[in-house]
Amino acid sequence: MSATIKLGKTTIKRNDGNVYIIAEIGQNHQGNLETAKQMILEAKRIGCDCVKFQKSCLEAKFTAAALQRQYEDPHSWGKTYGEHKMHLEFSIAQYQTLKELCERIGLDFTASAMDEISLYQLDALDVPFIKIGSGDANNFPLLKKAAQLKRPLIISTGMQNMKTINRIVEIMRENNKYDYALLHCISAYPTQPQDCRLRMITLFKQKFPDILIGYSGHELGAEISKAAINLGASILERHFTLNKKQKGSDHQCSLEPQEMEQLVYYIRSRKSSGFILNDLHDNEELMAALNPIEERRLFPCEFKCHSKLGKSLVAARYISAEEILDETDILIKVSEPSGISADEYYNVIGAQMNENIYQDSPLLWRHIKK
């Protein structure tokens, strides 16, 4: 089997030198539909293949306590984290409007599915593919449901270890899913050059010869992303903004139109996928990004993001002591405080409860009989 997937009208083949470029608008639109339209038009002018947003059903993604957390921050759009996120969230009707604009101008439109409800909403919206972000790369039930859709997937691997990445591949194979790609990603905003660990792209290509491999970068500037392409990334995703000085934590590690345009031009005009840039020995940042790699694990630079957005096992209902857990009892959410990691989901199914737990509360190891 060769690593080939079709994203919209574009067929992406591993090692053919072509690159699918995603401008991640994310929530850099500030919750303003007109700004989002302007960003879409800029991405098209620049020559990107796709614009990507982020779709959440807040009650499905977060526990009530996480949404009620006070959010005193220069980048906040509300007094609580829930108010902040609600300000930035588009409705499905607004997504439909943006998708129709993209269709008119010949640009792919999609979003990351941040929870199960959003996954099925995006599927109903008939996007060309669905993105599973790093925060859900260890959300095995969501991955299983995504794999069962008749729609390509792109899965980022930030904050994950190799055991989890191998499990992603197993879930896809168990569900006869082959039209998907894995993106090397470091979940740090911004990512320092020495933390980019670009050689993970080479490792993934060696370890998964039948899977399309790409790169989702959060570093400053475009040079490291150019190096990722020269290492063989077939998909490139970079955050996109109209102005890095705008309010919002993602703008700093985003590319402004001029930077994105230069990056797209470099990718489209390069003559070969040679190993790396000729001036490597003069570029300390690139050399740092190409340091010998360690085994993929949760790296220290990712701790902050993991603490904020890593998902936990949460009670779907009030559960009494002595009850045996089944799949209907456990949800996976961003929890405040955090609980057992999402990747333990199948390890707690069938376990007996040691004490009572309230609905929407994080499941802890002390709640479960050993």
C-alpha positions, 0 to 999 in steps of 0.5 A, a space after each residue: 500500500 502506498 501512502 496516498 490520500 485525497 484532500 478535496 481536489 488534491 491527491 497527496 502522495 508520499 515522496 512525490 515532492 508536492 506539499 499540501 499547505 494548510 493555513 490554520 486560522 484557528 481562532 485568530 479571527 477574534 470571533 469576527 466573521 468578517 475577519 475570518 472571510 478576509 483571512 480566507 481571501 488572503 490565504 487564497 491569494 497567497 496560494 494555500 490549499 486549505 484554511 482550517 478552523 477549530 470547532 468545539 461544543 464547549 459543554 462536550 469538550 470541557 467540564 463545567 468547572 473548567 468553563 467556570 474557571 476565572 480567566 484573568 489574562 491579557 488575551 482573555 475575551 471573558 471573565 471566565 474561560 467559558 466566556 472567553 471560548 464562547 466569544 471565539 466560537 462560530 456557529 454551524 451556520 457561520 461555518 456553512 457561510 465560510 465553507 461556501 465562500 471557500 467553495 466559490 474561490 476554490 479553497 478547501 475548508 475544514 476544522 479540527 473536531 475538538 469533541 464527538 459532537 463537533 466531529 459529527 457536525 463537521 462530517 455533516 458539513 461535508 468538509 474534505 477532511 477532518 483534523 484531530 488535534 494534538 489534544 485529542 490524539 490520545 482520545 481513543 474513543 474519538 479516534 475510533 469514531 473518526 476512523 469509522 467516517 468515510 472522510 480522510 483524517 489528519 492527526 497531530 501528535 503533539 504531547 504524545 509518546 510513541 506508545 500512543 502514536 502506535 495505538 493511533 495507527 492500530 485504531 486506524 488499521 482496526 477500522 480499515 482506515 488508510 486515508 489519513 496522515 500523521 503530523 509531527 507537532 510540538 505543543 508549545 506556543 511558540 516552540 523554541 528551535 531546539 524543541 522543534 525536533 524536526 528529525 521526528 519527521 524522518 523517524 515517522 517516515 521510517 517507522 510508518 512507511 505506508 502513512 503520509 507524514 506532515 508537520 504542524 509548526 508553532 515556531 517563529 518565522 518560516 525557516 524551520 518549516 522550510 527545513 521540515 519540507 526538505 525532510 519530506 513532510 507532505 503536509 504543512 500546517 502553520 497558524 495564520 494571522 493578519 497581525 501578530 500583535 492582535 489580542 490572542 495567544 496564538 498570534 505570536 506563533 502565527 505567520 502574517 500574510 507576507 511571511 506565509 506568502 514567502 513560505 508558499 513561494 519557497 515550497 512551490 518553486 523549489 526544484 527538489 526535496 534535497 535534505 536541507 537548506 544550503 546555508 544550514 551551517 550558518 543557521 544556528 536555529 536550524 541546526 538546533 531544530 535538527 538536533 538528534 532526536 529522543 524517543 517521542 514523549 511528552 517534552 518539558 516544553 509541552 507541559 504548559 499546554 498539556 496542563 491547560 488542554 490535556 484531556 481527562 476521564 470524567 464521570 458521565 453520570 453520578 456513579 456509586 461505589 461498587 458499580 462496574 464502569 462501562 463505556 457509557 459511564 466515562 466521558 473525555 474532557 478538559 477537566 478542572 482539576 485534571 483526572 486520569 489521562 484520556 489514554 487510560 480509557 479502555 484500562 478503566 472500563 470494567 473496573 469497580 468503583 471504590 467510592 461515589 463520584 458526581 457527574 462531570 467530575 474527574 475520575 481519579 485512581 483513588 476512585 477505583 478499586 485496585 
